[in-house]
Amino acid sequence: MSNPSTYACTSITLLLAAGALAAEAPQSMFLERGQTQASAKQVRSYGVPTTDEFGKVLYWDITVDLAVNANGKPMGSATVSSIRQPNVRTNRLVPGAYTDTWGGACTVNTTTLPSGRQEASVTCTSTSYVWNFTVDNGDVAGHPFELQLKAAGIDQIPDYRDYNWGIDGATSNNYGACFSTNYVVAARQVGPQIVVTRYGYDNIGDCGATLTQTP
């Protein structure tokens, strides 16, 4: 027969352990790890990680709508909404001014499509040469360039969802001895840099470039 005092001690030990775990994994949010964009009175942060009371990591797209009073002063309150991101997340590019590997000046513009995908349009110019490309994140299925990506076998690359995929647009032939019109390209944000890889017409990377954000 079990000793009641032993049972009581075991129960107390389990309760204390559960309390310690809860204390080690409080609810938290990490805004600095998301991709944040701001326009007019709205701030959007994509892929912001949070932890729940059990320490489980979740990812959210957050929208903050600010208000301005009659005197032009930002109000002390805001409307905040959020939606869960799918379990499979993809990298988003940060808009702004960049410099490419060959000293070209680049501009990165982004928008969010009705489907929730981010689309990034990039233009780089170096002397009289121009490089344009457009990439979108997310699955190949339903991608704006789905036919070209499937024809190149991009959906057969492990972890392809971690990259943004698209096509070179109107581009000076063989820009940087790498990029040309209608080639398949992949792009990924790594800190202040965007790493771009040319795949051409198949799923084997051939060459690439690095765009570095300018101050």
Secondary structure, DSSP 8 states (H G I E B T S, - for coil): ---HHHHHHHHHHHHHHHHHHHHHS--EE-GGGSEEEEETTEEEEEEEEEE-TT--EEEEEEEEEEEE-TTS-EEEEEEEEEEE--SS-------EEEE-TTS-EEEEEEEE-TTS-EEEEEEEEETTEEEEEEEE-S-STT-TTHHHHHHTTGGGSTTGGGSEEEEE-S--TTBTTTB-TT-EEEEEEETTEEEEEEEETSSS--EEEEEEE--
